[in-house]
């Protein structure tokens, strides 16, 4: 794992759910003391519920602290936080009419529409990273310079966000393969 994860604040921002959704998962799986230990090691505070975009450096530090402080449960914790983030997006960021349209479309068209929406809003979850759709068959997303990924480790938070969104709206049995291609994180979204 590289550095301390705190890095220099470049001004890049990520949606606060990258930290906010960690809080209940850490509380449930590590206890309040465990949560305080992890966030304390990261040097970050819990953002307020109404926080706007949050410093990428703090989100990165919190995710790295989970990897460093939660042992074998780190991937599980980050994946659960990713699912919580997707649930928040489904409830608060994708209008009901849009959800209904995506669900009503044939799966390939629904996947294309959802992918386009994800690409348009990549600034909220990729921070300084560069998001792209690199393939439609199989559907593959890439984040170059992913601020929430670390060398030699998967990125369960992003994988879980994508899996939950596609399961809820396109393919009920969707799964995501989390791969790395050099400095980029790749996420292959498969219908089953």
C-alpha positions as CSV (number, residue, x, y, z in Angstrom):
1,X,0.0,0.0,0.0
2,X,1.3,3.4,-0.9
3,X,2.0,6.2,1.5
4,X,-0.3,7.1,4.3
5,X,-3.3,7.7,2.1
6,X,-3.6,11.3,3.3
7,X,-1.6,12.8,0.5
8,X,-1.7,16.4,-0.4
9,X,-5.2,17.9,-0.9
10,X,-5.3,18.6,-4.6
11,X,-8.7,20.2,-4.4
12,X,-10.3,17.1,-6.0
13,X,-13.6,16.1,-4.4
14,X,-15.7,12.9,-4.1
15,X,-19.3,12.5,-2.9
16,X,-19.4,12.3,1.0
17,X,-21.0,8.8,0.8
18,X,-17.5,7.5,0.3
19,X,-17.1,8.1,4.0
20,X,-20.7,8.5,5.2
21,X,-21.6,4.9,4.2
22,X,-18.6,3.5,6.0
23,X,-19.8,4.8,9.4
24,X,-22.8,2.4,9.9
25,X,-20.9,-0.5,8.5
26,X,-17.9,0.1,10.8
27,X,-20.3,0.6,13.7
28,X,-22.0,-2.7,12.9
29,X,-18.9,-4.8,12.2
30,X,-16.2,-3.1,14.3
31,X,-18.2,-1.3,17.0
32,X,-18.1,2.4,17.7
33,X,-14.6,2.2,19.1
34,X,-13.4,0.4,16.0
35,X,-14.9,3.1,13.8
36,X,-13.3,5.8,15.8
37,X,-10.0,4.0,15.6
38,X,-10.2,3.7,11.8
39,X,-11.3,7.2,11.1
40,X,-8.8,8.5,13.7
41,X,-6.0,6.7,11.9
42,X,-7.2,8.3,8.7
43,X,-7.2,11.7,10.3
44,X,-10.8,12.4,9.2
45,X,-14.0,13.3,10.8
46,X,-17.5,12.0,9.8
47,X,-18.9,14.5,7.3
48,X,-22.3,16.0,8.2
49,X,-25.3,14.2,6.6
50,X,-25.9,17.3,4.4
51,X,-22.2,17.6,3.3
52,X,-21.5,18.5,-0.3
53,X,-18.6,17.1,-2.2
54,X,-15.8,16.0,0.2
55,X,-12.0,16.3,-0.2
56,X,-10.8,13.3,-2.1
57,X,-7.7,13.1,0.1
58,X,-9.9,12.4,3.1
59,X,-12.0,9.8,1.3
60,X,-8.8,8.1,0.2
61,X,-7.3,8.2,3.7
62,X,-10.5,6.6,5.2
63,X,-10.5,3.8,2.6
64,X,-6.8,3.1,3.2
65,X,-7.3,3.1,7.0
66,X,-10.0,0.4,6.5
67,X,-7.5,-1.7,4.6
68,X,-4.8,-1.1,7.2
69,X,-6.9,-1.4,10.3
70,X,-9.6,-4.0,9.6
71,X,-7.6,-7.0,8.4
72,X,-9.6,-9.7,6.7
73,X,-12.8,-7.8,7.0
74,X,-11.6,-4.7,5.0
75,X,-13.0,-5.8,1.6
76,X,-16.3,-6.8,3.3
77,X,-16.6,-3.4,5.0
78,X,-15.8,-1.4,1.8
79,X,-18.2,-3.5,-0.2
80,X,-21.0,-3.0,2.3
81,X,-20.3,0.7,2.2
82,X,-20.5,0.6,-1.6
83,X,-23.8,-1.1,-1.4
84,X,-25.0,1.6,1.0
85,X,-23.8,4.2,-1.4
86,X,-25.7,2.6,-4.3
87,X,-28.9,2.4,-2.1
88,X,-28.5,6.1,-1.4
89,X,-28.1,6.8,-5.1
90,X,-31.2,4.8,-5.9
91,X,-33.3,6.5,-3.3
92,X,-32.1,10.1,-3.7
93,X,-30.3,10.6,-7.0
94,X,-32.1,8.6,-9.7
95,X,-35.6,9.9,-10.1
96,X,-38.4,7.3,-9.9
97,X,-39.4,7.9,-13.5
98,X,-35.8,7.3,-14.7
99,X,-35.7,4.1,-12.6
100,X,-38.9,2.9,-14.2
101,X,-37.8,3.6,-17.7
102,X,-34.4,1.8,-17.2
103,X,-36.2,-1.2,-15.7
104,X,-38.8,-1.3,-18.6
105,X,-36.2,-1.2,-21.4
106,X,-34.7,-4.4,-22.8
107,X,-31.6,-5.2,-20.7
108,X,-29.0,-4.1,-23.3
109,X,-30.8,-0.7,-23.7
110,X,-31.2,-0.3,-20.0
111,X,-27.5,-1.1,-19.5
112,X,-26.6,1.5,-22.1
113,X,-28.8,4.2,-20.5
114,X,-27.6,3.4,-16.9
115,X,-23.9,3.4,-18.2
116,X,-24.4,6.8,-19.8
117,X,-25.8,8.2,-16.6
118,X,-22.9,6.8,-14.6
119,X,-20.4,8.3,-17.0
120,X,-22.2,11.7,-16.8
121,X,-21.9,11.7,-13.0
122,X,-18.4,10.1,-12.7
123,X,-17.1,13.3,-11.2
124,X,-19.1,12.4,-8.0
125,X,-17.3,9.1,-7.4
126,X,-14.0,9.2,-9.4
127,X,-12.6,12.5,-8.0
128,X,-9.3,13.1,-9.8
129,X,-9.5,9.8,-11.6
130,X,-10.7,9.5,-15.2
131,X,-13.7,7.4,-15.8
132,X,-14.5,5.7,-19.1
133,X,-16.6,3.0,-20.7
134,X,-13.9,0.9,-22.4
135,X,-16.2,-1.9,-23.8
136,X,-19.9,-2.6,-24.2
137,X,-19.3,-6.4,-24.6
138,X,-18.7,-7.2,-22.0
139,X,-19.7,-3.9,-20.4
140,X,-16.4,-2.6,-18.8
141,X,-15.8,0.6,-16.9
142,X,-12.3,1.9,-16.1
143,X,-11.1,4.5,-13.7
144,X,-7.6,5.6,-14.4
145,X,-5.9,7.0,-11.4
146,X,-8.7,5.7,-9.1
147,X,-8.2,7.6,-5.8
148,X,-10.0,4.8,-3.9
149,X,-7.8,2.0,-5.1
150,X,-4.4,0.9,-3.8
151,X,-1.7,-1.1,-5.4
152,X,-2.2,-4.8,-5.1
153,X,-5.7,-4.5,-3.7
154,X,-9.1,-4.7,-5.3
155,X,-11.6,-1.8,-5.2
156,X,-14.6,-3.4,-3.5
157,X,-16.4,0.0,-2.9
158,X,-16.7,0.9,-6.6
159,X,-17.4,-2.7,-7.6
160,X,-20.3,-2.9,-5.0
161,X,-21.8,0.4,-6.1
162,X,-21.8,-0.7,-9.8
163,X,-23.1,-4.2,-8.9
164,X,-26.0,-2.9,-6.8
165,X,-27.1,-0.3,-9.4
166,X,-27.1,-2.9,-12.2
167,X,-28.9,-5.5,-10.1
168,X,-31.6,-3.0,-9.1
169,X,-32.2,-1.6,-12.5
170,X,-31.0,-3.9,-15.3
171,X,-29.9,-7.5,-14.5
172,X,-31.1,-8.9,-11.2
173,X,-28.2,-11.3,-11.1
174,X,-25.5,-8.9,-12.2
175,X,-22.0,-9.4,-10.9
176,X,-18.9,-7.2,-11.2
177,X,-15.4,-8.5,-11.8
178,X,-12.9,-6.1,-10.3
179,X,-9.6,-6.1,-12.3
180,X,-6.6,-3.9,-12.6
181,X,-4.8,-2.8,-15.7
182,X,-1.7,-1.1,-14.6
183,X,-2.7,2.2,-12.9
184,X,-6.3,1.8,-13.8
185,X,-9.2,-0.1,-12.1
186,X,-11.4,-2.0,-14.4
187,X,-14.9,-3.2,-13.6
188,X,-16.5,-5.8,-15.9
189,X,-20.3,-5.9,-15.4
190,X,-21.8,-9.2,-16.3
191,X,-25.5,-10.0,-16.4
192,X,-25.1,-13.2,-14.3
